[in-house]
Amino acid sequence: MTLRTVELGSADSALTTTAFGYGAMSIAGAYGPIDEQDSLELLHETYDRGVTFIDTANIYGLGVSETILGKFLAGQRHEFTVATKCGIEPKGEAGKRGANGRPEHIREQIDLSLGRLGTDYVDLYYLHRPDPEIPVEESVGALAELVEQGKVRTIGLSEHTAEEIRRAHAVHPITAVQSEWSIFARDVEPYVISACAELGIGFVAYSPVARGLLTDRFGAEVLAEKDTRRKFPWFFPENLEHNHDLARRARELAAAAELPTAGLALAWLYAKASAFGVELSVIPGTRYAQNLDELLTGVQAELPAETISALDELADQVHGDRSFSPTWVSGGREGLIPRS
Ligand SMILES: NC(=O)c1ccc[n+]([C@@H]2O[C@H](COP(=O)([O-])OP(=O)(O)OC[C@H]3O[C@@H](n4cnc5c(N)ncnc54)[C@H](OP(=O)(O)O)[C@@H]3O)[C@@H](O)[C@H]2O)c1
């Protein structure tokens, strides 16, 4: 099967890949358990469906996601566009994270990632978060050295503000910005997406089905006691039922469009990206092939204008912020979160 492709970035820094990538945080168990064998089978099924873009990070399971991917990629590395990230570190306590954009950290982490992935290059290497103590120019300078050394083909940023993106792009062309974007999380639109469109930078949308809310099978009962979503305000007990009602509204619109809700959520994103003039790849995560098939319906679907408008209205009604800490994401530092 051949999937539609997109070109992220431009000129010498362009990267052509599928418009749909696999979010490999899921094979580190971020949303529930999955063993290595099932992960490898799922990755094969993803490839069978034409998906050749894979997104991971050093922090996902502290190397678990990259290590499993390394086993999967053995002997077929060149078939895939592999993106990984550095710059988030565990801070001792469970769930606590901090940013590290120091050049020496970046140089150290790329070698560890390459080792786990069993490859001598990654196609796209992101700075996972800006480090408030290190100018973005310094971090990107270190990433640019990795390009010169051939360890990295192109550079990306994650959850950087439009201003940080512009400063970074002046040091070395940025190929892609990866941030959260979905029917429920639209704070990237006013500044970040506009900057990407203007500078010819591609956009990679993470959590495109709102961490499971925008699907046909979400229910409060899927949140296990230790589910990571419990730390996100959307999923707090005081917000969840309201947000689930909004998701039910999306489900009704999906049924009317004869699409699974997950497919509708992705089709909405492609329509928005096209309207903004930005090249988009989406990277949902799942542990199941059935869910993958539902997600993939979004790649070819075209939504009626009235469905898009109805979905446009939902984000402003969502209760709670998309992040546990506004400064951890671009919209918080741009004054767009919290909205109320
Ligand atoms: N740059 C960053 O800071 C950052 C942050 C978060 C994520 N990411 C990247 O983005 C990727 C995707 O984000 P995400 O995993 O947070 O969010 P997501 O893709 O919006 O949601 C994943 C959740 O949706 C469920 N799901 C997916 N399709 C479904 C379907 N058709 N029916 C029912 N449930 C479905 C999955 O459940 P099942 O597992 O049960 O299928 C999982 O619980 C990650 O894997 C990671 O690579 C990047």
The ligand as an SDF file (V2000), in Angstrom:
LIG
                    3D

 48 52  0  0  0  0  0  0  0  0999 V2000
    6.8420   16.0950   21.1880 N   0  0  0  0  0  0  0  0  0  0  0  0
    6.1890   15.8330   22.2930 C   0  0  0  0  0  0  0  0  0  0  0  0
    6.3600   16.4620   23.3340 O   0  0  0  0  0  0  0  0  0  0  0  0
    5.1930   14.6910   22.2880 C   0  0  0  0  0  0  0  0  0  0  0  0
    4.2510   14.5640   23.3170 C   0  0  0  0  0  0  0  0  0  0  0  0
    3.3340   13.4960   23.2560 C   0  0  0  0  0  0  0  0  0  0  0  0
    3.3830   12.6000   22.1870 C   0  0  0  0  0  0  0  0  0  0  0  0
    4.3240   12.7420   21.2100 N   0  0  0  0  0  0  0  0  0  0  0  0
    4.3860   11.8160   20.0530 C   0  0  0  0  0  0  0  0  0  0  0  0
    3.1010   11.7760   19.4400 O   0  0  0  0  0  0  0  0  0  0  0  0
    2.6250   10.4420   19.3910 C   0  0  0  0  0  0  0  0  0  0  0  0
    1.1110   10.4190   19.5150 C   0  0  0  0  0  0  0  0  0  0  0  0
    0.6640   11.1240   20.6350 O   0  0  0  0  0  0  0  0  0  0  0  0
   -0.1240   10.4280   21.8170 P   0  0  0  0  0  0  0  0  0  0  0  0
    0.1240    8.9620   21.7700 O   0  0  0  0  0  0  0  0  0  0  0  0
    0.1980   11.2020   23.0380 O   0  0  0  0  0  0  0  0  0  0  0  0
   -1.6500   10.7790   21.5250 O   0  0  0  0  0  0  0  0  0  0  0  0
   -2.7640   10.2900   20.4950 P   0  0  0  0  0  0  0  0  0  0  0  0
   -2.1640    9.6770   19.3100 O   0  0  0  0  0  0  0  0  0  0  0  0
   -3.6570   11.4770   20.3320 O   0  0  0  0  0  0  0  0  0  0  0  0
   -3.5710    9.2290   21.3670 O   0  0  0  0  0  0  0  0  0  0  0  0
   -3.1010    7.9640   21.7050 C   0  0  0  0  0  0  0  0  0  0  0  0
   -4.2310    7.2880   22.4430 C   0  0  0  0  0  0  0  0  0  0  0  0
   -5.3410    7.1360   21.5490 O   0  0  0  0  0  0  0  0  0  0  0  0
   -5.7890    5.7980   21.5410 C   0  0  0  0  0  0  0  0  0  0  0  0
   -6.2670    5.5090   20.1790 N   0  0  0  0  0  0  0  0  0  0  0  0
   -5.6380    5.7690   19.0110 C   0  0  0  0  0  0  0  0  0  0  0  0
   -6.4320    5.4040   17.9770 N   0  0  0  0  0  0  0  0  0  0  0  0
   -7.5640    4.9030   18.5000 C   0  0  0  0  0  0  0  0  0  0  0  0
   -8.7500    4.3690   17.9410 C   0  0  0  0  0  0  0  0  0  0  0  0
   -8.9160    4.2880   16.6280 N   0  0  0  0  0  0  0  0  0  0  0  0
   -9.7330    3.9500   18.7940 N   0  0  0  0  0  0  0  0  0  0  0  0
   -9.5770    4.0360   20.1290 C   0  0  0  0  0  0  0  0  0  0  0  0
   -8.4590    4.5330   20.7210 N   0  0  0  0  0  0  0  0  0  0  0  0
   -7.4480    4.9580   19.9140 C   0  0  0  0  0  0  0  0  0  0  0  0
   -4.6050    4.9740   21.9490 C   0  0  0  0  0  0  0  0  0  0  0  0
   -5.0740    3.8130   22.5780 O   0  0  0  0  0  0  0  0  0  0  0  0
   -4.5500    2.3210   22.2400 P   0  0  0  0  0  0  0  0  0  0  0  0
   -3.1180    2.2940   22.5910 O   0  0  0  0  0  0  0  0  0  0  0  0
   -5.3920    1.5030   23.1370 O   0  0  0  0  0  0  0  0  0  0  0  0
   -4.7950    2.1140   20.7900 O   0  0  0  0  0  0  0  0  0  0  0  0
   -3.9180    5.9110   22.9550 C   0  0  0  0  0  0  0  0  0  0  0  0
   -4.5410    5.7630   24.2190 O   0  0  0  0  0  0  0  0  0  0  0  0
    3.3670    9.7310   20.5090 C   0  0  0  0  0  0  0  0  0  0  0  0
    3.4250    8.3400   20.2930 O   0  0  0  0  0  0  0  0  0  0  0  0
    4.7280   10.3790   20.4280 C   0  0  0  0  0  0  0  0  0  0  0  0
    5.4750    9.7830   19.3920 O   0  0  0  0  0  0  0  0  0  0  0  0
    5.2080   13.7900   21.2290 C   0  0  0  0  0  0  0  0  0  0  0  0
  1  2  1  0
  2  3  2  0
  2  4  1  0
  4  5  1  0
  4 48  2  0
  5  6  2  0
  6  7  1  0
  7  8  2  0
  8  9  1  0
  8 48  1  0
  9 10  1  0
  9 46  1  0
 10 11  1  0
 11 12  1  0
 11 44  1  0
 12 13  1  0
 13 14  1  0
 14 15  2  0
 14 16  1  0
 14 17  1  0
 17 18  1  0
 18 19  2  0
 18 20  1  0
 18 21  1  0
 21 22  1  0
 22 23  1  0
 23 24  1  0
 23 42  1  0
 24 25  1  0
 25 26  1  0
 25 36  1  0
 26 27  1  0
 26 35  1  0
 27 28  2  0
 28 29  1  0
 29 30  1  0
 29 35  2  0
 30 31  1  0
 30 32  2  0
 32 33  1  0
 33 34  2  0
 34 35  1  0
 36 37  1  0
 36 42  1  0
 37 38  1  0
 38 39  2  0
 38 40  1  0
 38 41  1  0
 42 43  1  0
 44 45  1  0
 44 46  1  0
 46 47  1  0
M  CHG  2   8   1  16  -1
M  END
$$$$
